[in-house]
Amino acid sequence: MNAALLVSALLLAQTSTPPADPGPKAKAQVLLKDGAQHYQQGAFAEALEKFRQAYEVFPSPKLLFNIGQANRELGRDVEAVESFERFLFEATDASPELVSEAKRSVNELAPKIGKMLIDCSIDGVEITVDGRKIGKTPLADFIWVSGGSHQVTATHPSIIPVVQTVSVAPGTIEPLAIRPRSIPLASAVGRVPSSSRAPAAALQAARPTTSSAESKGWWLGRKWTWVAAGSTVVFVTAGAIAGSLMQSKYDDLRNTCGKAAGTHWTGCSSGDISSLDTRKDVANVFWGLSAAAVVTTGALFFVERHGVTVSPMAGEMNGLVASVRY
């Protein structure tokens, strides 16, 4: 029996008895009938759309056979094999004829495509192949792919996205190991892996070893903030002293030498004037350092004690990524 007759046979098998439930099942049968008509007319894209709509309305495993046949006619070998395999696994009450045809189709299409076996060191990572979502790790099953190069992306809230390119030859199985290079500390702490492939010791090693000591110290986890604040006090004090010495020298020269109009001193030696300029420069330097210390203290207050991670970007990307977590 050819594919078109099998689709018709499945349609008749599902519509020979009026449905007791006039709801989703009846709607699915109408869509299935429309799809079968498109299929027999050679409009396989329209047939596939109807079959998919029928499955969404009433997800009977038997409809996967129709979806597989339409995909096969469209040259979508990967999608066809996936549908046939799901049909064989889920449609346990399907007729022997349909089961035989599905197995024959899988055996015929499988050598034309390849398989990918993905192994990831972290569980719960979302895997996509060429933009198509596959699922979350661990993935125990093979992934059917067409022959050629494919882009595999691994994403998870606690890791930097990993992008790898793998080439798969038709009729072969290509293993792919994904090993995220780093886990931000803020996400790794307290996370218990569900697989022995990501041992707890690895995450324990990533924990900040000084977090408890810092939280109990007199600096309350902001040691460098206090250092910057202390430097601010020192620089302000030095600036005030230097300013006071400059003012004292200025008053002394004004009383002893006098000052003419403008900025030129009269009756003062060059040494006295140079001494005044030196004190002014020293005071300005300390006041500048004081301003810088104030800015540094403010920045450290907001940044220090929050997780700062600098990690190499994984996959085909180069460089470093730094993040501050609050």
N, C-alpha and C positions, 0 to 999 in steps of 0.2 A: 504493500500500500504506500503510495507516495505521500509527500509531506502535506499537500493540499487536502487530500482525502483524510489524512489523520486529523488535521485541524477540524474538518467538517465532522468527523466521527466524534471528536471530543465535544464539539458543540452539541451534536444530537444527544450524546450521553448525558449532557448537563441540562438539556431542555426537554427531554422526552417526558418527564413527569412535571406537572405544574407545581411550582414552588409553594410550600405552605406559608412561607413568609414573603409577602409581596414587597418587602423593603429592599435592603442592599443586594440580596441575592438576585432578585428580579431585575434590578438595574444593571447588575453585572452581566446577566444573561443577554440583555438587550445590547450592551456594548460588545459582548463577545460575538453576537450574531453579526453586528455591523463590521467588526474586525475580520471575521471569516469571509464576508463578502468582499472586502477590500483585498484580502489575501488571495482569494481565487481570481480576482481581476488583475493581480500583479502589482497592486498598490501597497507594497510591503511597509513603507514608512507610515502610511495611514493605518494599516492593520496593526502595526506595533503600538501606535498611540492608543488605539481602542483597547487592545489587550492590556496595556499598562493601566489604563483607566479602570477597566473591569477588575483588575487585581487590587487597585487601591480601594475600590468600593467594597469588594468581597474577596479578601486575600486567600482564595483557594489555591493550594499547591499545584493543582492540575493546570491552572492557567499559566504556570511557568513553562509548560511545554509549548504553548502557543507563542509566548514571548521569545523562547529559544528559537523556534522555527522562523519567526519574523526576523530576528537578529541575524540568523544564518543567511537568509535570502538577501539581506542588506550588506553582507560581507563583514558583519561585526562578529568575528569569530570568538573573540574573548568574551563578549557579553552573551553569546549563544551558549558557549560551554558552561559559563557560570549558571545560566538559567537551567540548562539540562541537568547539571549536577544537583542543583537545589531541588529540581523536580524529582529526581531519583531518590534523594534523601528524605524529602518531606511527603511526597505523594505515595504513601505506603499502600493505598487501596487502588492505585491506577491499574488499568488493564495491562495484561502481559504484552499486548501489541504496542502500546505506547511506551512501556518500559524498554522493550527491545529497540524501538526506533530511537529513543533518547540515548541509549548506550551506543548504538551504531553511530549516531551523530557525534558523540563525544570522542569515540575512537577515531573517527575520520578527521575531526577538527584539531584534536590535541597535537599531532605532529606539526601543525602549521604555526602554532604559537608556543610560547615558553612559560616557564614558571619561575617565580621569585619567592625565596624563603627568607623572611626578615627576622633577624634576631637583635633585640635591643636590650641594653644593660639596665634599663629602667622601665618599670611597669607603668601603665596609664598614659603612655605617650601616644599622641594622635599621629597616625601615619597616613599620608596621602601620596599617591603615585600619579604623576602628571596632572595634578590638580584634583584627582578623584579620591574622595575619602574612602579609606580601606577599613579603618577601625583603630582600636587602641591596643597597645602591647600588653601582655604577650600575644602574638599572633601564631597560633599553632598550625593553621592551614597555609597551604601554598596560595600564592596570588598569581592568577593567570594574567599574562601580559603578552602583547604582540612582540614580534622580533624587533630588535633594535635598541636604541638608547632610551632610558627612562629616567626622569627626575623624581627622586624620593625625598620627601620632606617629613621631618619629625618635629613636632611641636608639643610643648608642655609649659604650664605657667612657671615652673621652677627651672627651666633650662633655656639656653640660647638655642633658637631654631637651628636644626641640622639639615643641610641640603646636600645630597649626594647623587651622583649620576652613575647609573649602572647599565651595562650593555648585556642584553639577553638574546641568546641565539634560539631560533625555533626548535622545539623538541627537546630543550635542555632545562635543567633546574639551576638557577643562579642564586647562591647564598649571599646575603648581604648583612653584614654586622654593623649596627649603628651604636656608636659609643660617644655619648655627649661628653664634651671635654670638661665641663664644670657645672656645678650646681650652686647658684647664689646662696650664701650662708643663711639669709633670712628665710629662705624656703626650705633649706635642707634640715635645719635644726628642728628636731621633734618629729621628722617624717620617718615613718617606719616602712621600709620596702616590703612588698608582699611576695617577693621572689628572692631566692637565695643568690641569684645573680647579682643583686645589689646589696651586699652585706651591710649590716648595721654598723660594723666597725668603720666602714668607709665614711658614713655620714657622721659618726662620732668623731672621726679625725678632722672633719671639716668644721666642727663646732669651735667657736672662739674660746680659747683656753683661759682668757683673762676676764671673761664677762662677769663672773661672780666676784672676783677680786675688785674689779673696777666699781661694781655696784656697792661694795662695802667700804671703799676708800673714802678718805675725807674729801676727795675731789668729786665724788658722786658721778663718776663716769665721764667727767669732762676735765681730765688732767691738763690737756694742752690749752683748753680755754682759760684755766686758772693761770697757766704760765704766761699766756698772752696778756691777761689782765694785770698780773704782777709786773710785766714789762711796761705796760701802760703807766702804772703808778711810778715806776722808776724813771721813765722818760719824762713824765710830767714834772716830777720833783726836780730832775736835773735841769729841765727847761726853765723852771721857776727860779732856780738858783742862778743859772747863767743869765737870765733876764734881770735878776736883782743886781748881779755884779755889773752888768752892762749899764743899768740905770745909775748905779753908784758912781761908775767911772764918768758917765755923761754929766751928772750933777757936779762932780769934782772939776772937770774941765771947764764947765760953764762958769763956775765960780772963780776959777783961777785964770783962765785964758780969755773967756768971753767968746762970743760968736757974732760974726757980722751977718748982714742980710744974706739970705740964701742958705747954702749948706757949707760954706767955707769957714773954717775956724781961723781965728786970728790970735796970734800970741801963744799958740800951742806948738809943742815940738811934734815932729813927724812920728816919733816913737809913741807919744801919748795918743795921737789920732789912730795909729795902727793898732794899739792895744784895744781901743774902743771898738774898732771894726771887727777885731778878732772875737771879742766877747759877743758882739751882735751876731756874727756868723754861727758861733757855737750855740747860742740861744735858739736861732732859727733851725739848726740841725735837730736839736732835741725836740722842738715843737713839731717838726715834720715827722720824726720817729714816733712821737706820741700819737699823732693822727693816724699813722699806719697801724700802730698797735691797737688803737680803738677799733678800726675796721676789721683787723684780724680777729680780735676778740669776738666781735659780733658774728662773723662768719663761722668761727669755730663753735660758737654756742648753738647754732642751728644744725651744723653738720655732724659734730662729734657725738659719739655714742649711738649713731645710726649706722646700719650696715652699709659699707662701701665695698663694692665688689668690682675688681678689674679682671676681666676674663678674656682669653683669646676667642675670637669669633670662629665658630666651627664650620665644617663643610668647605665650600668653595670660596668662602669669604675670608678676607685677611684683615688683620688689625686687632684693636682692643676695644672692648666695650666697658664703660664704667657706669655704675648705677648707685644711687643713694636711696635707701629705703627708710621711710618714716613710719 
